[in-house]
Amino acid sequence: MQEAQNSNFPSALEIVTNGLDAHPASEGLLFLKAYFGYKVADTMSSELTTYPRVIQPIGNGALMIDGAMTSKMLGKFQEIVNTLSEAEEAINELLQVNPKSDKVVEFKGYIDQKRQQLDKESETMRATFSKSPQLAGSFCLGCQKSISYDTQKVVFRRSSDSRLEAWHIGCFQSTAKN
Ligand SMILES: [Zn+2]
């Protein structure tokens, strides 16, 4: 508990998990495992807000999408979902022992909600990757070379006849200067 008071959730989680190896059915430890797991996931997702924005409007209706950063965020989302899944496993075990605990049911609700939110956000990001080549083609309008949407910074813009154009950020910027 001392560890938890210091907000050191990852090591608190480890201590509780080790405790569960010795006392597998301890309700108190199961609850703490779920709680610390949730806090670890929560801390990880607040860290995501310090990431640079993966989609930025850059003026004149153009949007810049940072593919490498988006891929990195998707990886981070997966880590958080895995941590939440472990917390949920502990909660499910608790519910078997104590199916009527309001506190536990409510907490399971929090975890589910958080997971749904992450699923929705990662789905949006994945859709951006998978739809981009269909909507804007696989080639940069500037240099005519291929675009790798999940590793490069790409600019999207509507053409005057309202097709979606894609550019490498560098190609877009050098055209804008001329
Ligand atoms: Zn290019």
Residues whose N, C-alpha, C, O or C-beta is under 5 A from the ligand:
A	BS01	ZN	C140 G142 C143 Q144 H168 C171
